[in-house]
Amino acid sequence: MAGQNWQVVKRLLGDVLEQAPAERAAYLAAQNISADLAAEVWSLLAMEEESLLRRPVAAVGAALETRLCPGDMLGSYRIVRLLGEGGMGRVYLAQQEHPVRRLVALKIAKHTQASPHARALFGQEQRALAALSHSCIAQAYDFGVTAEGVPYFVMEYVVGSTLPAFLAAYRPNEAQCLQILSKICDAVAHAHGREVVHRDLSPRNILVTFEDGRPHPKIIDFGLAQLGPTEALSGKRAGTRPFMSPEQAGLSAHPVDARTDIYALGMILAHVAAHLAGGSWWEGAALAKEPVRCSHGPLGRRRRPLAAVIRRATAADPARRYPQVTALRDDLQSLMMGRRPAGAAGWGDHLAAVLCRDAGRMTAAAALVLLLVSPVVWGLRRPKAVGFTPREPARVIAQEPMPTVERAAVDNPLNPREVFNLDGLLPTSGKGP
């Protein structure tokens, strides 16, 4: 078999082994390969299943999955308990015995026979953590491979709460929330400076701990990280909705780059804003979808600048978002100091958005203005009566409250739930992230 064909067969075999037995035939048929290559894959698959049947049960389990038990030693690390698991790996709390004694988080690949794609993702997470060193990013300590060839790495164990749990438990004010988000932007800017794009920023991947009595965020889980444009994993749509940008979710043809993290940060900011306004966590989706409208509702007039920041960060077109995450951070710091955000959309943009999105309401408002103004204009043009001066109609007009675009928008605020579903990207019920 030619070397190129062998690489194709090897990749397909790994992918087929990840499928349920009943789904393997359909999966292989959908790959659009020749009959010879398909036969080769089936032949190797049969050999693999036969070899598994001949092994002891314990050996089969070890070959398929990597499980560690409390008390197991992996190098200088003693396993304490399982912290959690995902599609590619399991994370354990472990005690490092030497050269220092400390608690660490140990992540190990879930399968010993992982597909090439899964191994590539695990390797990218290792390289991403090795490239980063920031106080708001969980630090990597060590990397290794088990005797069976299973990769693992050791990182800082963060004692803290996820961002939603922190908000619910401590109820921080607006300034404290903006300070936390500003620190997160600093950490993301550090990653982007080293050509690392997280691609899975979400409230669950932000832990909040305390340092010197002050909240301190930590970004975790670089399992979907992209290292530079050459390591983009095309064809694999992965992430956490609704924090995935349209281009990452496959809803637009724009390339996935650092601006996808800016979109995710804007969505996180929208959910924090919903919390500050006393709304439900999921109403943050409406704030990101229609921040101009929602600024009249749950956010209120006082937080319109915050809505403008959200609107720019979550623009569907990457070109209309902040060009760098540092610009978003600067606007957040401006909000903390009570200054107008320099990079957010101006009031002209807000008015244009209202006119585009509220065309029906604006038409009604314009018709009302014309209805009130037309008699006055007609009166000014008709022949003057004896004893009638032009100033009298003007005085009457000044006493009549004239509706404006601003007034029409405030009198008819849109309920955030009307735009809650984000075009089907969000569940219509259930708990938040």
Backbone hydrogen bonds, N-H to C=O, Kabsch-Sander energy under -0.5 kcal/mol:
donor,donor_aa,acceptor,acceptor_aa,energy
6,W,2,A,-2.4
7,Q,3,G,-1.8
8,V,4,Q,-1.6
9,V,5,N,-2.6
10,K,6,W,-2.6
11,R,7,Q,-2.1
12,L,8,V,-2.5
13,L,9,V,-2.6
14,G,10,K,-1.8
15,D,11,R,-2.1
16,V,12,L,-2.9
17,L,13,L,-2.2
18,E,14,G,-0.8
18,E,15,D,-0.6
19,Q,15,D,-0.5
19,Q,16,V,-1.4
23,E,20,A,-2.0
24,R,20,A,-0.7
24,R,21,P,-0.8
27,Y,23,E,-2.1
28,L,24,R,-2.6
29,A,25,A,-2.3
30,A,26,A,-1.3
31,Q,28,L,-1.4
32,N,29,A,-0.8
38,A,34,S,-2.2
39,A,35,A,-2.4
40,E,36,D,-2.0
41,V,37,L,-2.2
42,W,38,A,-2.5
43,S,39,A,-2.2
44,L,40,E,-2.3
45,L,41,V,-2.5
46,A,42,W,-2.2
47,M,43,S,-1.9
48,E,44,L,-2.3
49,E,45,L,-2.5
50,E,46,A,-2.2
51,S,47,M,-2.1
52,L,48,E,-1.8
53,L,49,E,-2.0
54,R,50,E,-1.3
55,R,51,S,-0.6
55,R,52,L,-0.8
60,V,56,P,-2.1
61,G,57,V,-2.2
62,A,58,A,-2.0
63,A,59,A,-2.0
64,L,60,V,-1.8
65,E,61,G,-2.7
66,T,110,K,-2.7
67,R,65,E,-0.7
71,G,79,I,-3.0
72,D,69,C,-2.4
74,L,77,Y,-2.8
77,Y,74,L,-1.4
78,R,76,S,-0.5
78,R,95,Q,-2.6
79,I,72,D,-2.9
79,I,77,Y,-0.5
80,V,93,L,-3.2
81,R,93,L,-1.4
83,L,91,V,-2.9
84,G,91,V,-1.7
86,G,89,G,-2.9
90,R,108,I,-2.2
91,V,84,G,-3.3
92,Y,106,L,-3.1
93,L,81,R,-3.0
94,A,92,Y,-0.5
94,A,104,V,-2.6
95,Q,78,R,-3.0
96,Q,94,A,-0.6
96,Q,102,R,-3.2
97,E,76,S,-2.9
102,R,96,Q,-1.0
102,R,100,V,-0.6
104,V,94,A,-2.8
105,A,155,M,-2.7
106,L,92,Y,-3.0
106,L,104,V,-0.5
107,K,105,A,-0.5
107,K,153,F,-2.7
108,I,90,R,-2.3
109,A,151,P,-2.2
110,K,88,M,-3.2
114,A,111,H,-0.7
119,R,115,S,-2.5
120,A,116,P,-2.2
121,L,117,H,-2.2
122,F,118,A,-2.3
123,G,119,R,-2.5
124,Q,120,A,-2.3
125,E,121,L,-2.2
126,Q,122,F,-1.8
127,R,123,G,-2.3
128,A,124,Q,-2.6
129,L,125,E,-2.4
130,A,126,Q,-2.0
131,A,127,R,-1.3
132,L,128,A,-0.6
132,L,129,L,-0.9
137,I,134,H,-1.8
138,A,219,I,-2.2
141,Y,154,V,-3.2
142,D,154,V,-1.7
144,G,152,Y,-2.5
146,T,150,V,-2.6
149,G,146,T,-1.9
152,Y,144,G,-2.6
153,F,107,K,-2.3
154,V,142,D,-3.1
155,M,105,A,-2.9
156,E,139,Q,-3.2
157,Y,103,L,-0.6
158,V,156,E,-0.7
159,V,157,Y,-0.6
160,G,158,V,-0.9
161,S,208,V,-2.0
163,L,203,P,-1.5
163,L,206,I,-1.5
166,F,162,T,-2.6
167,L,163,L,-2.4
168,A,164,P,-2.1
169,A,165,A,-2.2
170,Y,166,F,-2.8
171,R,166,F,-0.5
171,R,167,L,-1.5
177,C,173,N,-2.2
178,L,174,E,-2.6
179,Q,175,A,-2.0
180,I,176,Q,-2.1
181,L,177,C,-2.5
182,S,178,L,-2.2
183,K,179,Q,-1.9
184,I,180,I,-1.9
185,C,181,L,-2.3
186,D,182,S,-1.9
187,A,183,K,-2.0
188,V,184,I,-2.5
189,A,185,C,-2.6
190,H,186,D,-2.0
191,A,187,A,-2.0
192,H,188,V,-2.8
193,G,189,A,-2.1
194,R,190,H,-0.6
194,R,191,A,-1.2
195,E,192,H,-1.9
196,V,191,A,-2.5
197,V,195,E,-0.5
197,V,226,Q,-2.8
198,H,196,V,-0.5
205,N,202,S,-1.3
206,I,203,P,-1.2
207,L,218,K,-2.7
208,V,161,S,-3.3
209,T,207,L,-0.5
209,T,216,H,-2.8
211,E,214,R,-2.6
214,R,211,E,-1.6
216,H,209,T,-3.1
218,K,207,L,-2.7
219,I,136,C,-2.8
220,I,205,N,-2.3
225,A,222,F,-1.6
226,Q,197,V,-2.7
228,G,195,E,-1.8
228,G,226,Q,-0.9
231,E,228,G,-1.2
232,A,229,P,-1.1
234,S,232,A,-1.3
236,K,233,L,-1.0
237,R,235,G,-0.6
238,A,236,K,-0.9
241,R,239,G,-0.6
243,F,240,T,-1.4
249,A,245,S,-2.2
250,G,247,E,-0.7
251,L,246,P,-3.0
252,S,246,P,-0.8
257,D,255,P,-0.7
260,T,257,D,-2.1
261,D,258,A,-1.1
262,I,258,A,-1.0
263,Y,259,R,-1.9
264,A,260,T,-1.7
265,L,261,D,-2.4
266,G,262,I,-2.2
267,M,263,Y,-2.1
268,I,264,A,-2.3
269,L,265,L,-2.5
270,A,266,G,-2.1
271,H,267,M,-2.0
272,V,268,I,-2.2
273,A,269,L,-2.5
274,A,270,A,-2.0
275,H,271,H,-1.9
276,L,272,V,-2.4
277,A,273,A,-2.0
278,G,275,H,-1.4
279,G,274,A,-2.4
283,E,280,S,-1.1
284,G,281,W,-1.5
285,A,282,W,-1.6
286,A,283,E,-0.6
287,L,283,E,-1.5
288,A,284,G,-1.9
289,K,285,A,-2.0
290,E,286,A,-3.0
294,C,290,E,-2.7
295,S,291,P,-1.4
296,H,293,R,-1.7
297,G,294,C,-1.1
299,L,294,C,-1.5
300,G,294,C,-0.6
303,R,300,G,-1.0
304,R,301,R,-1.7
307,A,303,R,-1.9
308,A,304,R,-2.1
309,V,305,P,-1.8
310,I,306,L,-2.2
311,R,307,A,-2.4
312,R,308,A,-1.9
313,A,309,V,-2.4
314,T,310,I,-2.0
315,A,312,R,-1.4
320,R,317,D,-2.0
321,R,318,P,-1.3
327,A,324,Q,-0.9
328,L,324,Q,-1.0
329,R,325,V,-2.3
330,D,326,T,-2.4
331,D,327,A,-1.8
332,L,328,L,-2.0
333,Q,329,R,-2.3
334,S,330,D,-2.0
335,L,331,D,-2.1
336,M,332,L,-1.9
337,M,333,Q,-1.5
338,G,335,L,-1.2
339,R,334,S,-3.0
345,A,308,A,-0.7
350,H,346,G,-1.8
351,L,347,W,-2.7
352,A,348,G,-2.3
353,A,349,D,-2.4
354,V,350,H,-2.6
355,L,351,L,-2.6
356,C,352,A,-2.2
357,R,353,A,-2.8
358,D,354,V,-2.9
359,A,356,C,-0.6
362,M,358,D,-3.0
363,T,359,A,-2.3
364,A,360,G,-1.9
365,A,361,R,-2.5
366,A,362,M,-2.7
367,A,363,T,-2.4
368,L,364,A,-2.1
369,V,365,A,-2.2
370,L,366,A,-2.5
371,L,367,A,-2.3
372,L,368,L,-1.9
373,V,369,V,-2.5
374,S,370,L,-2.7
376,V,372,L,-0.5
377,V,373,V,-2.4
378,W,374,S,-2.7
379,G,375,P,-2.2
380,L,376,V,-2.0
381,R,377,V,-1.3
382,R,378,W,-1.2
388,F,385,A,-1.9
392,E,389,T,-1.2
394,A,390,P,-0.9
395,R,391,R,-2.1
396,V,392,E,-2.0
397,I,393,P,-2.5
398,A,394,A,-2.0
399,Q,395,R,-0.9
399,Q,396,V,-0.6
400,E,396,V,-0.6
400,E,397,I,-1.5
402,M,400,E,-0.5
408,A,404,T,-2.6
409,A,405,V,-2.1
410,V,406,E,-2.0
411,D,407,R,-2.5
412,N,408,A,-0.8
418,E,415,N,-2.4
419,V,416,P,-1.3
420,F,417,R,-1.2
422,L,419,V,-0.7
424,G,421,N,-0.8
425,L,421,N,-0.6
425,L,422,L,-1.7
426,L,421,N,-1.5
